[in-house]
Amino acid sequence: MVPDEPQRREVLSPDQLAEYLGCGRTTVYELLRERRIPSFTVGRLRRIRRCDVERYVSEPGQLIAGGGRPFLQLVQGEADE
């Protein structure tokens, strides 16, 4: 065991997912509503498995809200401005 190593969460909240993806909560809830990223509830709390997020991010051609433009284009376009 390595001391001072932050524990990696295997289940994320929508706020944690937004931080991980670098987007807003509205975008996260849109992705969840459209079932582009699977989620489940614990009582009234929505949770997302990290492996599902990593699968979503790694699949080629995935889109994130923003006029239907690929996420990579959004990031590159913002960097060019």
FENUR-V234265 format. One record per residue. NEAR is the number of other C-alpha atoms within 8 Angstrom. Layout:
NEAR  NEAR
This chain:
2  4  4  4  5  4  4  4  6  7  8  12  10  12  8  8  11  13  9  7  6  6  9  8  9  6  11  12  9  9  12  11  7  7  8  8  11  9  10  7  8  7  4  5  7  10  12  15  11  10  7  10  10  8  8  10  7  6  7  4  5  9  8  10  9  6  4  7  10  10  9  6  8  10  8  8  8  7  6  5  4
